[in-house]
Amino acid sequence: MDILNPSARDAIAPSFPSYDADLVARANEIRNRVIQFREEEGAEWGAQIERDARIPEALWARIRELGFHKLTQPKWVGGEGLPLGLYFPILEEVAHMHGTIRMMVHAYNSIWRTVGQGTREQQEYWLKKLVNEGALVAFALTEPDNGTGIDLRTIATYENGKFVLNGRKHLITFAEEAAVIAVIAKMEGGAGRTGLTAFLVPQGRKGMKLTPMPHMMGDKGCSHAVIEFENCEVGEDEVLGEIGEGFGVAVRGFLDQSRACIAQSAVGLAQEALDRALDHVRRRTTFGKALASRQAVQMRLAEMQIAIQGARLLCLDAAYKYDQGRDISLEAAIAKANAIRMVGEVTDGALSLYGGIGYAVTSPVERLYRDARSLWFEEGTLEMQKMTIAEALLAEARRRERAQKRAE
């Protein structure tokens, strides 16, 4: 498949940023490799994950062997250097597979951007470990009592040339597998957005305890952990960014693009659900007629494809603007909010078209139905996206009002 010359089903936005021709060719090559992996190995790996509720070490090794762990990392550390606009069609193909495989690829190719905001020395060390050794970065923001807001209770105290962390995080994806964890904490006495600072805490640091959490409804095999900090010491050289810039590191530097990635993942999963439903209704006969011949079924299929295509284009709009260096807080929130609704409706529709047999654990859409629900929560719920959208709209309205008053 050609990323910039797609089929009707994969149609991408009508105008493209100017991407290097060699990079486009490389992205096409990688996309085709993902499709081959999906067709030849994906189902077997997915079945093993579902059966064992864990990721086999051999799959981690296979992902690294195929180079799927370094698609977006900069070339100067050995990555492919793909911009989001070229990475998203690849991520969509990955998202057709088991949700945990998608999580693995996403973790590798998105969370590194936290470390990517560090010093040259931090990037040299950690990004090269990721690319050359397959090391993982985990992102620790969410807390059990305070969500992901600015009222975090994990506190960083500065004492004798070092920082001491105390607090608790939870729902931290791949925390146990990660080589380093990017932690967002509040400086002692700090308040608001400027009170937050990001730190890099290597795995095994004294005073940091990880406790595995129960498996989730979907994405079986993907681990999550509670992280407790008790007088955990962090050096000044392990501050990520500047003191008081933790909000920017978390949101502007990581969460915005990651939200768009999650939305794009929903597109791939929803397309897989629709593809499975299409196969079923073409084969299934009731009262002497194929389901696909019934107008009500055809209308449902059309509605599902309309929703998927709309979500796809919203994601690519965010990706193209990100690649141009623009702030995509609003675009990412819109894409994620829309994708949450879309993937729920499409997987509901696929299950409905399958009928009762679709509810069986052996059906092709049962796992997709479960995996889709994890996308509702990754990088923020629908309500959080709406808050971001509303904040942006009101801020723009105030800006226009001030500009109008100055003009008068």
FIVOLO-305807 format. One record per residue: residue in one letter; x, y, z of N, C-alpha, C in turn. Coordinates in steps of 0.05 Angstrom, whole numbers, plus 5000, padded with zeros to 4 digits. Each point is the difference from the previous one (the first is absolute). Example, Ala and Ser with C-alpha at 12.3 -4.5 7.8 and 13.67 -1.06 7.14 Angstrom:
<nodes>
A526448865156498250245000501850245000 S499350214986501650245001498550225014 
</nodes>
This chain:
<nodes>
M501749765000498350245000501850255000 D499050214987501450254998498750205019 I501550105019499050185020498850254988 L501350114979499050254988498549954974 N499449764994498349934977498249775008 P498250055020498549795012497649914984 S499049775007497549904988497750165011 A497649964989497750155009499449955030 R500449765009499549945028501950145018 D502550044991502150125016500450294994 A498050124987500450284990501050185022 I502050154994501350195019499250284992 A500550195017499150284995500950104972 P498550184988500550094973502650164996 S501050125021502550164997502149895020 F502449974990502149875016502350205006 P501249985023502550155005502149914981 S502150154997502249924982501949815015 Y499749744995501749815013502249914980 D502349955011502349914984499249744985 A500649984974499249784984501249745010 D502550005009501349765010498649915026 L499250195016498649935025497349884995 V498650114980497449894992500449714990 A502049954984500549734990500749815023 R501550105019500749835023497549945017 A498250205003497549965015498349794986 N499850024974498549804984501149725004 E502649985000501349745004499349885027 I500150175021499449915027497149935003 R498250164987497249935002499449734988 N501249944977499649744987501149785017 R502250055015501249805018498149955023 V498750215010498049965022497649834990 I499150064976497849854989500749704997 Q502549954990500949734997500249865028 F501050145019500249895028497249945010 R498150184995497349965010498749754987 E500449984974498749784985501349735006 E502650005005501449745004500449925029 E500150195018500649945028498150125020 G498650224993498550155019497949835015 A498549844986497949845013501149815020 E502249874993501249805018501150135025 W501350234997501050145024497750095017 G497950114987497650095015498749785016 A499849764987498749775014501749925024 Q502650014997501849935023499750195023 I499850264993499750205021497349965015 E497949954985497349965012500049755018 R501449804991500049755014501750025026 D502350134999501850015023499750255016 A498650204989499750265014502750135007 R501949974982502650125003501350024972 I502050184999501450044975502549825000 P500249824981502349825000502650164993 E502249935013502550144995500749994970 A499249774987500649974972498750224983 L497750105009498650204984501450275003 W500950075024501650245004502549994981 A501249774999502449964983499350034971 R497649894992499250014972499450294992 I498750155017499450284994502650164996 R502049945016502550144997501549904975 E499849744994501349894976498950134975 L497450054999498850124977500350314999 G501150115022500450295001497650165006 F497949885010497550145006500250175026 H502249975014500450155025501350274996 K500850074976501650244996499050164975 L497450014997498950134976500150305000 T499550125024499850295002502450135013 Q501849845011502350125014501850134979 P501450215008501750154981502249834989 K500850074975502049854986502850015014 W500550225014502650035012500549805023 V497949885010500449795020499549724988 G499649994973499649744987497149944993 G498150185006497249964993499450054971 E497549944992499250044973499350304995 G499450155021499450284997497450064985 L498049825002497550054986498350225013 P499150204985498150195012497349875004 L498350135016497449875006498449944975 G500150184980498449974976500749754985 L502449905002500849754987499949775019 Y500150055026499849795020497149905003 F498150194998497249935006498949774983 P500450014973499049774985501249735008 I502550015010501349765010498749915026 L499650195018498749945025497249894996 E498650104980497349904994500149704993 E502049934984500349714993500649835025 V501750115017500649865025497549955017 A498350215001497649995017497949804990 H500449884977498249794991500549745016 M502449995013500849765015499050025029 H500949805015499349995029500750275013 G498350095018500450265013502750025015 T501049785010502550015015502450044981 I499849894976502150054980500050294993 R497650114996499950294995501150165023 M499549925025501150145023503049995000 M501249784993502949974999501250204980 V498950014976501150184980499650295008 H497650065011499550275009501950085022 A500449835019501850075023502850064990 Y501049854982502650054989500250264984 N497950064984500250214981498750275009 S499050005024498750255010501250095026 I500349825019500950095027502950105001 W501649924980502750104999500150314998 R497850124991500050294997500250155027 T499549865022500550135026503050045003 V501649794995502950025002501150184978 G498650014978500850174978500050305006 Q498950075023500050285009502250055020 G501749805005502150035019502550134988 T502149995016502650114991501149824978 R502050104987501349844979501249755013 E501150025024501149775013497949795007 Q497750105010497849825007499049854975 Q499750154978499249874975502049814990 E502550085000502249824991499849735014 Y499750015026500149765016497449834997 W497750125005497549855001499049934972 L500050184981498949944974501749794985 K502650015004501749804988499549735012 K499449995026499349755013497449894989 L498150184994497549914989500449894972 V501450144983500349924973501849764998 N502350005014501949784997499549765017 E498750045023499549775018497149945004 G498250164988497149955004499050075027 A501450195014499150095026497450154997 L498450005022497450135000500150245019 V498450204994499550225018497149985009 A499550045026497250015010499450285009 F497550075000499250285007498149995024 A500950125022498549995025498850285007 L497550034993498650245007497649945017 T498349814993497549945013500349915029 E498250115017500049925028497349905008 P499949825020497449885008498050195010 D500950225013498150195013499750264985 N501850054981500050264987500150004970 G499649764988500049984971502550104988 T499850184980502350104985500150315001 G498650125019499950295001502350125014 I499950275004502250145012500049985030 D498049865011499949965029501449745009 L502149934986501549755007501050015028 R500249775012501049985028502749865002 T501149934978502849905000501850255002 I501450025022501550255006503049964997 A501350204988502950004998501150225018 T501749925018501350195019502950024994 Y501150254999502850044994501650005026 E501849825002501649975024503049944993 N501750185008502949954998500949924972 G499150154980500949954973498649774986 K497949905011498449794987497150045006 F498349854985497250005004499049745012 V498150025018498949775014497049974993 L499349784988497249954991498549845021 N497650085005498149855017497250024988 G498749774997497350004988499449744987 R497849994984499049754989498850054973 K500849844981498850004973498749734995 H498050004981498949744993499150004971 L499349764990499349954972502450084982 I502449945008502350074985500749774981 T499650044975500449794980503049934996 F500549745000502749904996502150115020 A499150075024501850105020502149795008 E499149745001501849795008502049944979 E499350034974501849954978501850234994 A499450245009501450244992502850015012 A501850124985502750045010500150265016 V498350194993499950265014497150095000 I499350155021497250105002500150315002 A498550134982499750295001497750065020 V500750135022498250055022499350305001 I497450065002499150285004499350035029 A501350195013499550055029499750305005 K498850065022499750285009502350085018 M501250224994502150105018498750095027 E501449945021499050075027499450305001 G497550075007499250275001499050114974 G500249844978499250104974497049994996 A499150154981497150004994499650054971 G497849894990499350044972501949864981 R499850084974501649874980503050045004 T500850235010502850065004501249865024 G498349865015501049855024500949724993 L499649924975500749724992502749984987 T501449795006502649944988500249714992 A501449944979500349734990502849905008 F500149745006502549875008500349734985 L502549934996500649734989501049835022 V498549785006500749825022500649734988 P502549915001500749744989498749775015 Q499549784986498849775013501949905022 G498849915022501649905022501050205020 R499350254997500950225018499049955028 K501750025019499249975028497950205007 G497949905014497850175008497750004980 M500349854978497849984980499149705000 K497549965006498949735002497749974979 L500149784985498049944980498449765008 T497350034998498249795007498249954975 P500049754990498349944976497050055006 M498550094980497250035002498549784985 P497549955006498549794986499850064970 H499749794984499650044972497550154994 M500050144978497750164992498049834983 M497750124994498049874983501149914973 G501550184988501249954974503050035001 D501249994976502950024999501449815019 K499049755002501149815019502949964995 G501549975021502949964998501550265003 C498750234997501250265004500150065030 S502450045011500250045029499650295009 H498950035024499750265013500949965029 A501050225011501049985027499450255017 V499949955026500050225019502950065007 I500850265000502750075008499950175025 E501449925020500150145026502850125003 F500150255007502650135005500150075030 E502149905012500450065029502950095003 N500350265003502750125002501849904978 C499050014976501549914976501750244990 E502649975000501850224993500550014970 V499950244990500450054971502050234997 G502049964984502150214997499150234983 E501550225002499350244984500349944970 D501849824993500449934972497849814990 E498149935017497749834992497450164998 V500250265003497750174994499650004970 L497549974991499349994972498950274992 G501450154984499250274994501050185023 E498550215006500750195021498149975023 I500950095023498350015024497550174994 G497749895006497550144995498949974972 E501349844983499049964973498849724996 G499349875022498949734998497449984984 F498450215002497550004985500550004970 G501950174992500750014972501249744990 V501749875016501249754993497849794996 A498150005019497849804999498150054977 V499050244998497850054981501050084973 R501550224998500950094974502049814987 G501749905017502249834989499249714995 F498049905014499349724998497149944995 L498350095018497249925000498550094974 D500650234990498550094976500449814977 Q502549944993500549824978499149725006 S500249925026499249735007497049974998 R498550215007497149994996499249954971 A501450144983499549964971500749714992 C502249905012500749724994497949805009 I498850055023497949835011497550014981 A499450244991497850044982500549844974 Q502450024989500749854976499849705005 S500849915024499749725007497149914999 A498250185009497249944999499049964971 V501250154982499249984972500749724990 G502549915006500849744990498349775012 L499450025026498449805013497249994989 A498950244996497250024989499949894972 Q502150064984500049904973500149694999 E501549895019500249715002497249885008 A498650145018497449915008498050014976 L500250214985498350024976500749794979 D502649954996500849804981498949725008 R500249945026498949755010497049984996 A498650225005497150014997499349964971 L501550124982499549974971500249714992 D502149875009500449714994497649845009 H499050065024497849855012497450044985 V499350254994497450054988499949904971 R502349974988500149894972499649705000 R500849875022499749715002497449915013 R499150165019497749925016497350034985 T498449795000497449994986497849965021 T497950164998497649975016497650024982 F498149825004497549994984500650004970 G502249864993500649974972501550234987 K500750205016501450244988502550065016 A502150084986502550095014499450255016 L501250025024499650245016500850254985 A502149974983501150244986498050114980 S498049844993498050104980497850165013 R499950015026497850145014500850305004 Q498150174994500650285000500850115028 A498749895021500750095027502949945006 V501049774991502749925005501950184983 Q499350064976501650174983500250285012 M497850105011500150275012501950005024 R499949795016501849985023502949994991 L500649854980502849984989500950284991 A498350144985500750264990500550205022 E498349995021500450185023502749945014 M500749755002502549935013502450114984 Q499949964973502350104984500150305000 I497850145000500050295001501350105026 A499349875022501250075026503049955001 I500949784988502849935000501650204983 Q498950064976501550184983500150285011 G497950095013500150265013502150015022 A500149795016502049995022502949994988 R500349854978502749984988501050274991 L498250164988500950264990500550205023 L498549985022500650175023502749935012 C500749755000502649925010502350104983 L499649984974502150094981500250305000 D497950145005500150305003501850075024 A499649865022501750055024502949934994 A500449774986502849914994501450204982 Y498750104979501350184982500750265013 K498250105018500650255014502349965020 Y500149775013502249945018502749994985 D500049884976502449994984500950284991 Q498250194999500650274993500950175024 G500249875023500850135024497950165014 R497549954994497850155012499049875025 D498850165018498749905024497549854992 I499749755008497749844991498249925024 S500250165022498349935023497149974992 L499050194985497149994992499549784981 E501749984979499649794980500149725011 A502049965018500349735012497649935018 A499050205015497649955017497649944983 I499650154978497749954982500249724988 A502449934990500449744988499549785020 K501050035025499649795020497049985009 A498750235004497250005008498349874979 N500550064975498549884978500549704998 A502649935003500749724997498849835022 I499850115025498749855022497249924992 R498550204990497249954992499949814977 M501750054980500049844975500649715005 V502149945015500849725004497949855017 G498750145018497849875014497749934982 E499250194983497749954982500749784980 V502450004989500749814979500249725012 T501249975023500249735012497349915010 D498350185009497249935006498649904975 G500550144978498749924975501049734990 A502649955003501149744991498849775017 L499850045026498949805017497049954993 S498650214995497249984992499649844974 L501750064981499849864974500749715002 Y501749935019500749725004497749855014 G498450155016497949875015501149865025 G498549825011500849875025502649864999 I500849894977502549854998502450195003 G499550264995502250195003500850045029 Y498249935018500650045029501749785011 A500449784984501649785009503050074999 V501549905019502950075001501549904976 T498949824985501349914976499450164975 S498250205002499250164977502250204993 P500250084974502050194992499750285011 V497650075010499650275009499950035030 E499949785015499850025029502450135012 R502449924992502450135010500250294991 L499350054975500150284991498250185016 Y497749895008498150155016501350075027 R501449815012501350055026502350194997 D501749954980502450174997499350294994 A497850044986499250274993499550175024 R499049885022499450165024502450115014 S502349874996502450125013500750274988 L499450034974500650254987498450245011 W497949945013498450215013501550145022 F501849865012501350105025503050094995 E501349894980502850074996500250304993 E501750145014500550284996497550175004 G498249915017497750175007497349914990 T498050035017497349924993498750204981 L497649944991498550184982499650275014 E499349995026499550245015502550185001 M502349885003502550155001500550144973 Q499549854978500450124974498150244996 K497549965009498150224997500850255016 M501249955023501050235016502250154986 T501849844987502250134985498950164977 I498049884986498850144977498650265009 A498449985021498650235010501950225009 E502249925014501950205009501350144976 A500649854979501250134976498050194987 L497549914998498050174988499650265015 L499949995026499650235017502450194999 A502449885000502450164999500150154973 E499349874979500050134974497950224999 A497749965012497950205001500950255015 R501449955023501150235016502150154984 R501749854985502150134984498750184979 R498049904986498750164980498650255012 E498949965023498750235013502050215007 R502449925011502050205006501150144975 A500349844978501050114975498050204989 Q497449945003498050184990500050275016 K500349975026500150245017502450184993 R502349874995502350154992499650154974 A498649864982499550124973498150245002 E498349995020498150235003501350235014 
</nodes>
